[in-house]
Amino acid sequence: MHQPHDQPADRSAGALPRTGSPKVGPQRDHQDTHPDGHPDSHRAGHQDDRPADTRPAPTAVTRLAATVENLRTELARARADAAGRSLVEMAAGVLVERLRCGPAEAAAQLTALAEQADVPVLEFAAELVNQVAADRISAIAREFVTSSVDRSEEAADRTEEASVRLRAAEAHSLAAGDSESVAHSMLATALRPLGAVAVAIWVAHPDQSLTLEGSAGFGEAEARRWRYVPPGVSTPARRALDERETVVFPSLVHAALPTIGQHEYTGGRIAVPAGTGGRLIGVLEICWPTDLPPRSQSLQRQFEALAELCATTLETWTEPTGPKRTDREFDELQRLTDGVLDPCLILRLAPGNTELPLEFAVRHVNPAFVDFAGRPNSAVAGARLLEAYPLAAEAGGLAEKVEHVFATGEPFRTMDMRLAATVDGIPLLARAQVSISRHGRHVVVIWRLDDGTPRVARLLQHAQRLGRIGGFEENVQTGQIAWNETLFDLHGLPPTARPIALERLPEHAHPDDRPAIGRFLRTLLHHRRPAATAFRLHRPDGVARHIRVVAEPVHDENAALTTVRGAYQDVSAQHWTEVALAATRDQLAHSEQQAAERSRLALQLQHAIMPPARGPLTLHDLQVAVRYRPAEKDHLVGGDWYDTLALPSGEILLCVGDVAGHGIEAATGMVALRNALRGLAATGAGPAQLLTWLNSVTHHLTDNVTATAVCALYHPGTRRLRWARAGHLPPVLLREGRARALPQPGGILLGALDHADYEESHLELRAGDTLVMFTDGLIERRDESVQASLDSLLSLSEKTSLAKDGAPDSLESHLDHLLRYSSADTDDDTCLVGISVDRASSDAPEG
């Protein structure tokens, strides 16, 4: 390797190398050496020092061997000279562009710069081309040079020669006019020194077929026979495309895959996907006559660089790029999609995104586009796909399909795909027929919502009519207002009338309600936040109606307010109903006897299902104790419940629950859920399945009841506790004086959905363990979070785990301590179920 020279080089060519570069092989000054150490004069054999009269006469075989060796040497020198000339020509071209001079002057300048740097012209040209190209081959070349610093000179020479081979292959490939020439140049300059005997360049098509675009080392008849590979044929190239990574076959005999030259070359094969910009264009397939060369990271990078070079040349010939071409392609796509009657999106790669996973941006939506989530087209156009539809990132979702189509070019079509969007934190779903196709550097997505969409639209219209709801959208920049028919009728205006702007709304309201409307408009238009208010509307026909209006601002990509949309609802009937109900409540409030009777009935229902706590119950090796603390105020009688039951299967059912609300409704809901769970537990199902069934009971067989619950089954023989939760706080385990909350399996509260699945967790209990299940009345506080209250309960459990004399505390005392020193302040009723594993039982449970 050359060391940096002290004298600075001429900088007239811009950022040019000062120092030497890796030696580039063919033009190094060195002498060939025989194995015995004697130098020769670059000729076959060595010089004989014996007298001429004593030397044996050369035989015909000796002359022939010398001739063959001379020809081989001349051929190698010719190839090296050709590669060197290509590098020098590329470097001269760089100087022509930078110095704005002619080719002759550039060549003279290159020679002068090399002399000033004290390096050979070829070596200086290689370094200049590497610096300007800054591509994968240059990076590999630099890595080879860097990694060879501490190696032997022979290893360094090999790495330098590898970098020259890659650069020579690049020069020949870029100068070639077709893929056949590229294949021959790659084989001759870069792959034959590695022992390869043939190479094939395949082009992938959207229908999963392959075309042999170029080959070298195969017979003409064999190349013609493999010119086209139809879809569905598994070949090494097809495997590389499907797996999207390099596929290695140590022997083609054992691979059992058909491919070009399979009978002529049965040795190793390597198939490398060829792609650029995230797209797979083809495959580079290389074959050896016998075994593959020893695999290494440097060799793999050489193969990947050659494959990328293939992709670049193929893309240059078949798909010319450039701003004008890209704009023309987009204009054609835009005209095409604008004529489609189904919603269409034109996607392109997001700026700066070239690695997996790819991210796409919505460049255009056609006039027929309607967002199934109800958002305006401006909220989708220009946004990134995962910003507009974040749920598309799920496995097998829209984003994954778009990436696959872009990478492979294979179109995708499905008759049923779930589309999802999130608006105000609420997921909105739709089923659609989706078609995805790639057009150059763009991807077109077309979807057609299922046949149920018109029916849903009709149902929405009827719902608006029955609910007396009218929708509107007002453009704050242009003043354009859109009303539906229901809204004209609600205001008592004909459909041909001019809609009323929001700013003129106070003029049509009762004078007493104008301040409320002013606050509504200030929140909506000034603070740009969603707002709602109620007012009395004075219609032109003299009829006064009670109206509720709800609206939200819509912003563009620059956070500027563009539109306000919302709905008016006629709540006159609801208003008079509320007036009547308020009068009824006032009348009932004055009847103390009725209020007392109501509370007494709720208490009776509660006591009927949860009798007063009694002493601990022994079930197998468990001590079970329960506690119930009612609310201090009778009218706050709630729906907290618990249950412990020995099942016919030998397992023990343990559960606590909390029905939302207070009063008779909560108490009756509690009775229904507790009895239902008892009946369901007799089936022998696990806790998760029991909660799934109980959720269906809550949703379908009760009147607007929601509840939380924890359900557990304990097996005495194995001490295994299986449990599941439905939106409830986790049980607390006390073991060896340390308390912790059990990990929370997933599960929503009961009655929220008509169908819900619950996760199940399990725990192996030990002798002396104590487990407490409780409702939120034990820990809930108004001034701190639930997690902070739960941490306080854990600390309290550890403090009460030992009695004053240091002996283990009894289960009943432990529950009493928790109730007595609980810091809850919500005056809610509380249930506790505690279990303790008998310390006298064996530590090795039965199998």
C-alpha positions, 0 to 999 in steps of 0.5 A, spaced: 500 500 500 502 507 498 503 511 504 500 519 503 505 523 500 508 529 503 507 534 497 499 536 496 496 535 489 493 539 484 486 541 487 483 544 480 479 538 479 475 539 486 475 533 491 480 529 488 485 524 492 491 526 495 494 519 496 495 513 493 489 508 492 489 500 493 494 497 487 489 495 482 493 489 480 494 488 472 500 494 472 504 493 478 511 492 477 513 486 480 517 479 478 514 473 477 517 468 482 518 460 481 516 456 487 524 455 488 524 462 489 528 464 483 525 470 479 524 469 471 522 474 466 515 473 465 516 467 461 513 460 462 518 456 465 525 458 468 532 460 465 537 454 465 544 456 467 547 450 464 552 451 458 548 451 452 552 444 450 550 440 456 542 443 456 537 437 453 534 439 446 527 442 447 521 437 446 515 438 442 511 437 449 516 443 452 515 447 446 507 446 447 507 448 454 511 454 454 507 456 448 500 455 452 503 459 458 505 465 454 498 465 451 495 465 458 499 470 460 498 474 454 490 473 455 491 475 462 495 481 461 490 483 455 484 483 460 487 487 465 489 492 460 482 492 458 479 493 465 485 498 466 483 502 460 476 502 462 477 505 469 482 511 466 476 512 461 471 513 467 476 517 471 477 522 465 470 522 464 469 525 471 474 530 470 471 532 463 464 534 467 468 537 473 473 541 469 468 543 463 474 541 458 475 536 452 477 529 453 484 530 451 485 536 456 482 531 461 487 525 460 493 530 461 490 533 467 489 526 470 496 524 468 499 530 472 495 529 478 497 522 478 504 524 478 503 529 483 500 524 488 506 519 486 502 514 484 500 510 478 495 513 473 491 507 473 491 507 481 489 514 481 483 513 476 481 507 481 481 512 487 477 518 483 472 513 480 471 510 487 470 517 490 465 520 485 461 513 485 459 512 492 455 506 491 455 499 493 461 497 489 465 503 492 464 501 499 466 494 498 472 496 495 474 501 500 472 495 505 477 490 502 482 495 502 481 497 510 480 490 512 487 488 508 491 493 512 493 488 517 493 482 512 499 479 509 501 482 502 498 476 498 491 477 502 492 485 500 493 483 493 487 479 493 482 484 496 485 489 491 484 485 485 477 484 487 475 491 488 478 492 481 474 486 478 468 489 481 469 496 478 471 493 471 465 489 471 461 495 473 465 499 467 463 494 462 456 493 464 454 500 464 458 501 457 454 494 454 448 495 450 444 489 452 444 484 458 447 479 454 454 483 454 453 484 461 453 477 463 459 476 459 463 482 462 461 480 469 463 472 468 469 474 465 472 480 469 468 478 476 466 471 477 471 467 473 476 469 477 472 466 483 471 459 479 464 460 476 463 458 469 456 460 467 452 466 469 444 468 468 440 474 468 433 473 469 427 478 469 421 477 473 414 479 471 408 481 475 405 474 473 410 470 476 414 468 470 421 469 468 425 471 462 432 470 461 435 477 459 442 475 458 447 469 460 454 467 459 457 460 459 451 456 457 450 453 450 446 457 445 441 451 445 440 451 452 439 459 453 434 459 447 430 453 451 430 457 458 428 463 454 422 463 458 419 460 465 412 460 466 409 461 472 408 456 478 415 453 476 420 452 482 427 454 480 433 457 484 431 464 481 424 463 483 426 461 490 430 467 491 424 472 489 419 468 493 424 468 499 427 475 497 434 473 499 440 470 497 439 462 496 445 457 496 445 450 493 451 447 495 450 441 489 444 442 484 444 434 484 441 434 491 437 441 490 432 437 485 430 444 482 430 445 474 434 451 471 438 453 466 444 448 465 442 443 470 445 437 466 452 441 464 453 444 471 451 440 477 456 443 482 454 449 486 449 455 485 447 461 488 441 465 486 441 473 488 435 477 488 436 483 484 433 490 486 433 497 487 429 502 491 425 497 494 423 493 488 425 486 486 427 486 478 430 480 477 435 475 479 442 474 478 444 466 478 451 464 478 454 456 477 460 453 479 462 446 476 463 443 482 463 446 489 462 453 491 468 457 493 468 458 501 463 462 503 464 469 507 461 476 508 466 479 503 464 474 497 456 475 499 457 483 498 460 482 492 455 478 489 450 483 492 453 488 489 453 485 482 446 483 483 444 491 484 448 492 478 444 488 474 438 491 477 440 498 475 442 496 468 435 493 467 432 499 470 436 503 465 434 500 459 427 498 460 424 503 465 428 510 464 427 515 470 428 522 471 423 528 473 420 528 467 418 521 466 416 520 473 411 526 472 409 524 465 407 517 469 403 520 474 399 525 470 397 518 466 395 515 472 391 521 475 387 521 468 386 514 468 384 513 476 380 520 475 375 516 470 374 510 475 368 510 479 370 506 485 375 510 490 382 510 488 389 512 491 395 513 488 401 511 492 408 513 492 414 511 496 415 516 502 421 521 501 427 518 504 424 511 505 428 505 501 429 500 506 424 495 509 419 496 511 417 501 506 412 506 507 408 510 502 404 516 502 398 518 498 399 522 492 392 523 489 385 520 490 380 520 485 374 524 485 370 518 486 374 517 493 370 517 499 373 515 505 369 510 509 371 513 516 367 519 513 373 524 513 374 529 507 379 527 502 383 533 504 385 529 510 387 523 506 391 526 500 398 528 502 398 524 508 402 517 509 398 511 508 399 509 516 397 516 518 391 516 514 390 508 516 394 506 522 390 499 523 393 497 516 399 496 519 397 489 522 399 482 519 396 481 512 393 488 512 393 493 507 400 496 508 403 489 507 400 487 501 402 494 498 409 493 500 409 486 496 406 489 490 411 494 490 417 489 491 415 484 486 410 487 481 405 482 482 398 485 482 394 483 488 386 482 488 381 480 494 374 479 494 374 481 502 379 485 506 378 489 512 379 496 512 380 500 518 381 507 520 381 511 527 377 517 528 377 520 535 380 514 538 375 510 535 376 504 530 371 504 524 371 498 520 369 496 513 369 490 508 371 491 501 373 488 494 381 491 494 385 491 488 392 493 488 397 494 482 404 497 481 405 502 475 412 504 475 414 507 481 407 508 483 402 503 486 394 504 485 389 501 490 382 501 488 377 499 493 369 497 492 365 497 499 361 491 500 354 490 497 351 492 504 354 499 504 347 502 500 343 499 505 347 502 511 346 508 508 339 508 508 339 505 515 343 512 517 338 516 513 332 513 517 336 514 523 337 521 522 329 522 520 327 518 526 332 522 531 331 528 528 338 529 526 341 534 520 348 534 518 352 540 516 359 542 513 361 549 513 368 551 509 370 557 513 375 559 508 370 560 502 363 560 506 360 555 502 355 551 506 352 544 505 346 541 509 342 535 508 334 535 507 333 533 514 336 540 517 332 544 512 326 541 515 328 542 522 329 549 521 323 550 517 326 552 511 324 550 504 330 545 500 331 551 496 333 556 502 340 559 503 343 555 509 344 559 515 351 560 517 354 558 524 356 566 525 348 568 524 346 562 529 345 567 535 340 571 530 335 565 530 336 563 537 332 565 544 335 571 547 337 568 553 340 562 549 345 567 545 351 567 551 351 560 550 351 560 543 357 565 543 361 560 548 360 555 543 362 559 537 368 561 541 370 554 543 369 552 536 372 557 531 377 561 536 380 555 540 379 550 535 376 544 539 370 540 538 364 544 542 356 542 543 351 547 546 343 547 547 338 552 545 331 554 543 330 555 535 325 561 533 323 558 526 320 562 521 314 559 521 313 561 529 314 554 532 320 554 537 324 548 538 329 546 543 335 544 539 342 541 540 348 542 536 355 538 536 360 540 531 368 539 530 373 543 526 377 540 521 384 542 519 389 541 513 396 538 513 398 545 515 394 545 522 390 551 519 382 551 520 379 549 513 372 546 515 367 545 520 362 540 520 357 537 525 349 536 526 343 539 529 338 535 533 331 536 535 331 535 542 324 538 544 321 531 545 326 529 550 326 536 553 319 536 555 320 528 557 326 531 562 321 536 564 316 531 566 321 526 569 324 532 573 317 533 576 316 526 577 323 526 581 321 532 585 314 528 587 318 522 589 323 526 593 318 529 597 315 522 599 320 519 605 316 513 605 317 511 598 325 512 598 326 508 604 322 502 601 326 503 595 333 502 599 330 497 604 328 493 598 335 494 595 338 491 601 334 485 602 336 483 595 343 484 596 342 480 603 338 475 599 344 473 595 350 475 600 348 473 607 353 476 612 360 474 613 361 468 617 367 464 619 372 461 615 371 455 611 375 449 610 375 446 603 381 441 602 387 444 603 384 451 603 382 456 608 377 461 605 374 467 608 370 473 605 368 480 607 363 485 605 363 492 607 356 496 605 356 503 603 355 508 609 349 511 605 343 506 604 341 509 597 348 507 595 347 500 595 351 497 590 352 491 586 359 488 589 358 480 589 363 474 591 362 467 591 366 461 593 363 454 591 366 447 591 364 444 584 362 437 582 369 436 578 373 437 585 375 444 583 373 450 588 370 456 584 372 463 587 370 470 584 368 477 585 365 482 581 362 489 581 356 491 577 356 498 575 351 503 578 347 503 585 340 501 587 335 496 585 338 496 578 345 494 580 342 489 586 338 485 581 344 485 576 348 482 581 343 477 583 343 475 575 350 475 574 352 471 580 346 465 579 348 465 572 356 464 574 354 458 579 350 455 573 355 456 568 361 453 573 357 446 573 359 445 566 367 444 568 369 450 563 375 454 565 375 461 567 376 464 560 370 460 557 366 462 563 367 469 563 365 469 555 359 466 557 357 470 562 359 476 558 353 474 553 348 473 559 350 480 561 349 483 554 343 479 552 339 477 558 340 484 562 337 491 561 343 495 560 348 492 565 355 492 565 360 489 570 367 487 572 369 480 575 375 476 577 373 468 576 378 463 578 378 455 579 383 452 584 385 445 583 387 442 590 391 436 588 396 440 584 395 447 587 394 450 580 390 456 580 387 458 573 384 465 573 381 470 568 379 477 569 373 482 565 376 489 566 377 488 574 383 489 578 388 483 579 388 479 585 394 480 590 398 474 592 402 474 599 408 470 599 413 469 604 412 476 607 412 479 600 406 482 596 405 483 589 399 483 584 398 478 579 400 479 572 393 482 568 391 477 562 386 481 557 379 482 558 374 487 557 368 488 562 362 484 561 356 487 557 360 492 553 360 487 547 355 482 544 362 477 544 368 478 547 374 473 548 378 473 555 385 470 556 387 465 562 393 465 566 395 460 571 399 460 578 402 454 582 400 456 589 405 454 595 404 452 602 403 458 606 401 463 600 395 468 601 391 470 595 386 476 596 381 478 591 377 484 592 373 490 589 375 497 587 371 500 593 377 497 597 382 502 594 379 507 590 381 514 592 379 521 588 385 524 589 390 519 586 390 514 580 388 506 581 396 504 580 398 508 586 392 506 590 394 499 588 401 500 590 398 502 597 394 496 598 401 492 597 404 495 602 399 495 607 398 487 605 406 486 607 405 490 614 399 486 616 402 479 614 405 478 621 401 478 627 404 483 633 408 477 636 411 475 629 407 469 628 404 469 621 397 472 621 391 469 620 387 469 614 381 473 618 385 478 621 389 479 615 382 481 611 380 485 617 386 489 617 385 490 610 378 493 611 380 497 617 386 501 614 384 501 607 385 509 605 379 508 600 374 515 600 369 513 595 364 511 600 363 505 595 361 498 598 367 493 598 367 485 597 373 481 599 375 473 598 381 471 601 384 464 601 390 461 604 394 454 603 394 450 609 402 450 611 401 443 614 400 440 607 405 437 603 409 442 599 409 437 593 402 437 591 399 431 587 400 430 580 
